[in-house]
Amino acid sequence: MSKRITIKEIAKKANVSIGTVDRVIHNRSGVSESTKKKIQKIMKEGNYSSNLIARQLKLNKTYTIAILLPRINDYWNNIKSGIDDGCLEYESLGFKTSYFFFDNTNVNSLESAIQQAYKIKPEGIILAPTILDRSPKAIATLIENNTPFVFIDSNINSSQKLSFIGQDAFQSGKLAASLLVDHNSDSYEICIVTFNKKDLLDKTNSERILGFKDYFKNQTPIIHDIDISELEKVKNRIIKQNKTIHIFVPNSKTDQLPQSIFNLKEQNKLKLVGYDLTNTNKELLQTEKIDYLIYQKPKLQGYLSIQCLYKHLILNMDIPKNQFISLDIITKENIMYCQ
């Protein structure tokens, strides 16, 4: 008997996602007629049978996925939207999600959310480990329960994780630095601006700052690592010296800078890099108050986290430990292509 083709092989041959193949197998909407015919042709040629489908997809089982995210804002809502899309795609296979939200500045809140998540006995966990490294107790709970878990947005070195999905934060910081460096002038100073001490507790923020500083280790611009309360004083001193000010905000809070900073754009005294396409950040980018935003594709991160568990739990596929999202630089010229 000839070898039957697998779902993964069908998807590769058709140049589509595994989820698209699943839609065709179960005759669900959302696939163009031409793509559907191409997949069906590959299935027929590969001797793919309905009995094999049933065995591979374990159709009678329910897969409960616990999602642990910081309390919702624009960014986390986009990640949640991607997770919801993924769960909807695999709903016919028994996938369902339960959300547990925590205070991103409070370790006790994270530990409580993890304890609540395990009460539903999930088959898989998706977790944003932004402050997980501050809680040995929470890390121990994840490991001891032996449930596959996926890190999203932030990465913690753990051999027990199934996978990490997100950007390389250290390299992202280096990218931000490369956008602010001026090789033709030394008449500028750089400010790394955070908004409170809790910003520095977030692992992603701290890794970005480390990467940013690493880029300049063999260069000599003056770098100020400051809290927002110090910015006005530092800004005034830099401007009095007839220098420009280059600002790096290592998270999505760029829009929280004071208006006096944005006014420097009119004097050509400001260069500014931040993160994330929040509604207000997009407006500032389009009006040229922000020069660059580094885009993390949060919706894609969410979708891929569900797809990762689908491949592991149902298809028994090997999963890479790190699935890095591209480091995309967004300007007012290309923002219209970002979703």
Secondary structure, 3 states (H helix, E strand, C coil): CCCCCCHHHHHHHHCCCHHHHHHHHCCCCCCCHHHHHHHHHHHHHCCCCHHHHHHHHCCCCCEEEEEEEECCCHHHHHHHHHHHHHHHHCHHHCEEEEEEEECCCCHHHHHHHHHHHHCCCCCEEEECCCCHHHCHHHHHHHHHCCCCEEEECCCCCCCCCCEEEECCHHHHHHHHHHHHCCCCCCCEEEEEEECCHHHHHCHHHHHHHHHHHHHCCCCCCEEEEEEHHHHHHHHHHHHHCCCEEEEECCCCHHHHCCHHHHHHHHHCCEEEEEECCCHHHHHHHHCCCCCEEEECCHHHHHHHHHHHHHHHHCCCCCCCCEEECCCEEECCCCHHHCC
